[in-house]
């Protein structure tokens, strides 16, 4: 498997990258994503996801997410998307969590 590299900037001590996520209907929503190379999945808030006019969530995953402090994080479902980072277009699955503020954490890229 070929490794992909993507440029990103560091802001306020954390690595961020500007992305655009595309739904299957062609609508798109931008985000400033926090890069977490150790995260097993990409997470975004329901607040961010609700910006898609007709976003469709797949059923909830049979997974329990916990914060670093041990609190359970409620999962709303998953979202199949195409993410644009610079010139790269990446098919990716985003786990949507119930959160009423915009949040986007880019984890490992599931490129097959």
C-alpha positions as protocol buffer text, in pm:
chain_id: "A"
residue {
  index: 1
  type: UNK
  ca { x: 0 y: 0 z: 0 }
}
residue {
  index: 2
  type: UNK
  ca { x: 128 y: 342 z: -95 }
}
residue {
  index: 3
  type: UNK
  ca { x: 161 y: 598 z: 185 }
}
residue {
  index: 4
  type: UNK
  ca { x: 4 y: 937 z: 122 }
}
residue {
  index: 5
  type: UNK
  ca { x: 141 y: 1260 z: 263 }
}
residue {
  index: 6
  type: UNK
  ca { x: -59 y: 1577 z: 317 }
}
residue {
  index: 7
  type: UNK
  ca { x: 66 y: 1923 z: 411 }
}
residue {
  index: 8
  type: UNK
  ca { x: -84 y: 2092 z: 716 }
}
residue {
  index: 9
  type: UNK
  ca { x: -17 y: 2396 z: 930 }
}
residue {
  index: 10
  type: UNK
  ca { x: 33 y: 2415 z: 1302 }
}
residue {
  index: 11
  type: UNK
  ca { x: -190 y: 2660 z: 1483 }
}
residue {
  index: 12
  type: UNK
  ca { x: -197 y: 2727 z: 1857 }
}
residue {
  index: 13
  type: UNK
  ca { x: 24 y: 2427 z: 1925 }
}
residue {
  index: 14
  type: UNK
  ca { x: -200 y: 2176 z: 1745 }
}
residue {
  index: 15
  type: UNK
  ca { x: -185 y: 2046 z: 1388 }
}
residue {
  index: 16
  type: UNK
  ca { x: -484 y: 2161 z: 1180 }
}
residue {
  index: 17
  type: UNK
  ca { x: -566 y: 2114 z: 815 }
}
residue {
  index: 18
  type: UNK
  ca { x: -838 y: 2277 z: 606 }
}
residue {
  index: 19
  type: UNK
  ca { x: -1061 y: 2012 z: 451 }
}
residue {
  index: 20
  type: UNK
  ca { x: -1381 y: 2001 z: 250 }
}
residue {
  index: 21
  type: UNK
  ca { x: -1613 y: 1703 z: 294 }
}
residue {
  index: 22
  type: UNK
  ca { x: -1853 y: 1610 z: 14 }
}
residue {
  index: 23
  type: UNK
  ca { x: -2180 y: 1423 z: 60 }
}
residue {
  index: 24
  type: UNK
  ca { x: -2309 y: 1180 z: -203 }
}
residue {
  index: 25
  type: UNK
  ca { x: -2557 y: 1445 z: -324 }
}
residue {
  index: 26
  type: UNK
  ca { x: -2264 y: 1676 z: -409 }
}
residue {
  index: 27
  type: UNK
  ca { x: -2314 y: 1920 z: -120 }
}
residue {
  index: 28
  type: UNK
  ca { x: -2001 y: 2014 z: 72 }
}
residue {
  index: 29
  type: UNK
  ca { x: -1904 y: 2148 z: 413 }
}
residue {
  index: 30
  type: UNK
  ca { x: -1558 y: 2280 z: 506 }
}
residue {
  index: 31
  type: UNK
  ca { x: -1383 y: 2215 z: 836 }
}
residue {
  index: 32
  type: UNK
  ca { x: -1064 y: 2296 z: 1019 }
}
residue {
  index: 33
  type: UNK
  ca { x: -966 y: 1943 z: 1116 }
}
residue {
  index: 34
  type: UNK
  ca { x: -739 y: 1856 z: 1405 }
}
residue {
  index: 35
  type: UNK
  ca { x: -494 y: 1589 z: 1289 }
}
residue {
  index: 36
  type: UNK
  ca { x: -450 y: 1295 z: 1527 }
}
residue {
  index: 37
  type: UNK
  ca { x: -227 y: 1034 z: 1368 }
}
residue {
  index: 38
  type: UNK
  ca { x: -293 y: 796 z: 1658 }
}
residue {
  index: 39
  type: UNK
  ca { x: -672 y: 807 z: 1630 }
}
residue {
  index: 40
  type: UNK
  ca { x: -826 y: 490 z: 1490 }
}
residue {
  index: 41
  type: UNK
  ca { x: -1120 y: 680 z: 1340 }
}
residue {
  index: 42
  type: UNK
  ca { x: -1222 y: 1023 z: 1221 }
}
residue {
  index: 43
  type: UNK
  ca { x: -1478 y: 1200 z: 1442 }
}
residue {
  index: 44
  type: UNK
  ca { x: -1700 y: 1496 z: 1365 }
}
residue {
  index: 45
  type: UNK
  ca { x: -1977 y: 1658 z: 1564 }
}
residue {
  index: 46
  type: UNK
  ca { x: -2345 y: 1639 z: 1483 }
}
residue {
  index: 47
  type: UNK
  ca { x: -2336 y: 2022 z: 1478 }
}
residue {
  index: 48
  type: UNK
  ca { x: -2087 y: 2011 z: 1188 }
}
residue {
  index: 49
  type: UNK
  ca { x: -2272 y: 1727 z: 1012 }
}
residue {
  index: 50
  type: UNK
  ca { x: -2606 y: 1911 z: 1029 }
}
residue {
  index: 51
  type: UNK
  ca { x: -2466 y: 2174 z: 788 }
}
residue {
  index: 52
  type: UNK
  ca { x: -2522 y: 1924 z: 505 }
}
residue {
  index: 53
  type: UNK
  ca { x: -2866 y: 2000 z: 355 }
}
residue {
  index: 54
  type: UNK
  ca { x: -2954 y: 1632 z: 309 }
}
residue {
  index: 55
  type: UNK
  ca { x: -2681 y: 1448 z: 494 }
}
residue {
  index: 56
  type: UNK
  ca { x: -2755 y: 1080 z: 548 }
}
residue {
  index: 57
  type: UNK
  ca { x: -2610 y: 890 z: 842 }
}
residue {
  index: 58
  type: UNK
  ca { x: -2561 y: 519 z: 822 }
}
residue {
  index: 59
  type: UNK
  ca { x: -2684 y: 326 z: 1122 }
}
residue {
  index: 60
  type: UNK
  ca { x: -2507 y: 357 z: 1453 }
}
residue {
  index: 61
  type: UNK
  ca { x: -2193 y: 155 z: 1489 }
}
residue {
  index: 62
  type: UNK
  ca { x: -2178 y: -110 z: 1757 }
}
residue {
  index: 63
  type: UNK
  ca { x: -1900 y: 78 z: 1931 }
}
residue {
  index: 64
  type: UNK
  ca { x: -1861 y: 262 z: 2259 }
}
residue {
  index: 65
  type: UNK
  ca { x: -1637 y: 567 z: 2249 }
}
residue {
  index: 66
  type: UNK
  ca { x: -1488 y: 715 z: 2563 }
}
residue {
  index: 67
  type: UNK
  ca { x: -1316 y: 1047 z: 2621 }
}
residue {
  index: 68
  type: UNK
  ca { x: -972 y: 1066 z: 2780 }
}
residue {
  index: 69
  type: UNK
  ca { x: -1151 y: 1124 z: 3111 }
}
residue {
  index: 70
  type: UNK
  ca { x: -1356 y: 806 z: 3065 }
}
residue {
  index: 71
  type: UNK
  ca { x: -1691 y: 967 z: 2978 }
}
residue {
  index: 72
  type: UNK
  ca { x: -1901 y: 785 z: 2718 }
}
residue {
  index: 73
  type: UNK
  ca { x: -1929 y: 972 z: 2386 }
}
residue {
  index: 74
  type: UNK
  ca { x: -2264 y: 919 z: 2214 }
}
residue {
  index: 75
  type: UNK
  ca { x: -2235 y: 804 z: 1851 }
}
residue {
  index: 76
  type: UNK
  ca { x: -2505 y: 926 z: 1609 }
}
residue {
  index: 77
  type: UNK
  ca { x: -2386 y: 712 z: 1316 }
}
residue {
  index: 78
  type: UNK
  ca { x: -2134 y: 708 z: 1034 }
}
residue {
  index: 79
  type: UNK
  ca { x: -2107 y: 922 z: 723 }
}
residue {
  index: 80
  type: UNK
  ca { x: -1949 y: 806 z: 396 }
}
residue {
  index: 81
  type: UNK
  ca { x: -1777 y: 1102 z: 233 }
}
residue {
  index: 82
  type: UNK
  ca { x: -1512 y: 1224 z: -1 }
}
residue {
  index: 83
  type: UNK
  ca { x: -1265 y: 1448 z: 178 }
}
residue {
  index: 84
  type: UNK
  ca { x: -1057 y: 1700 z: -13 }
}
residue {
  index: 85
  type: UNK
  ca { x: -726 y: 1794 z: 148 }
}
residue {
  index: 86
  type: UNK
  ca { x: -528 y: 2023 z: -81 }
}
residue {
  index: 87
  type: UNK
  ca { x: -526 y: 1842 z: -416 }
}
residue {
  index: 88
  type: UNK
  ca { x: -601 y: 1499 z: -267 }
}
residue {
  index: 89
  type: UNK
  ca { x: -950 y: 1345 z: -274 }
}
residue {
  index: 90
  type: UNK
  ca { x: -996 y: 1067 z: -19 }
}
residue {
  index: 91
  type: UNK
  ca { x: -1297 y: 837 z: 23 }
}
residue {
  index: 92
  type: UNK
  ca { x: -1341 y: 818 z: 399 }
}
residue {
  index: 93
  type: UNK
  ca { x: -1580 y: 718 z: 677 }
}
residue {
  index: 94
  type: UNK
  ca { x: -1652 y: 973 z: 949 }
}
residue {
  index: 95
  type: UNK
  ca { x: -1803 y: 874 z: 1284 }
}
residue {
  index: 96
  type: UNK
  ca { x: -2055 y: 1142 z: 1385 }
}
residue {
  index: 97
  type: UNK
  ca { x: -2079 y: 1209 z: 1758 }
}
residue {
  index: 98
  type: UNK
  ca { x: -2356 y: 1394 z: 1943 }
}
residue {
  index: 99
  type: UNK
  ca { x: -2200 y: 1733 z: 2014 }
}
residue {
  index: 100
  type: UNK
  ca { x: -2359 y: 2076 z: 1976 }
}
residue {
  index: 101
  type: UNK
  ca { x: -2045 y: 2260 z: 1867 }
}
residue {
  index: 102
  type: UNK
  ca { x: -1838 y: 2220 z: 1552 }
}
residue {
  index: 103
  type: UNK
  ca { x: -1564 y: 1962 z: 1594 }
}
residue {
  index: 104
  type: UNK
  ca { x: -1362 y: 1761 z: 1344 }
}
residue {
  index: 105
  type: UNK
  ca { x: -1079 y: 1523 z: 1434 }
}
residue {
  index: 106
  type: UNK
  ca { x: -903 y: 1354 z: 1141 }
}
residue {
  index: 107
  type: UNK
  ca { x: -782 y: 1008 z: 1233 }
}
residue {
  index: 108
  type: UNK
  ca { x: -628 y: 733 z: 1025 }
}
residue {
  index: 109
  type: UNK
  ca { x: -725 y: 734 z: 662 }
}
residue {
  index: 110
  type: UNK
  ca { x: -912 y: 418 z: 566 }
}
residue {
  index: 111
  type: UNK
  ca { x: -782 y: 378 z: 214 }
}
residue {
  index: 112
  type: UNK
  ca { x: -845 y: 10 z: 191 }
}
